[in-house]
């Protein structure tokens, strides 16, 4: 019987440490994946529903969509600092401001559109995390 001794301090031949650019690309990919998981695909369906010139969602649908948009806005506030440099302060302030509005029911469709356009602006800056 033979005994094999493996020296764990030696690297297998042909492998090396990744360079800085490879690590940066991997980090960007991981951040985008993380953001995509956090945001989800429902927001894109909601954006399409609200911004479509051919659809007129009901008031109940608009209320549900606006609630999901507010959750998305909160998520974007958390993930954008990890995705966009320099930080887009003006756009993020606009997102927070529009998200915090609670207009009367007669203005719900317009508010949903403003919120959708603001979310699209942030997603555009973040490189569309889908």
Buried (B, 14 or more C-beta within 10 A) or exposed (E): EEEEEEEEEEEEEEEEEEEEEEEEEEEEEEBBEBBBEBBBEEBBEBBEBBEEEEEEBEEEBBBEBBEBBBBBBBBBBEBBEBBBEEEBEEBBEBBBEBBEEEEEEEEBBEBBEBBBBBBBBBBEBBEEBE
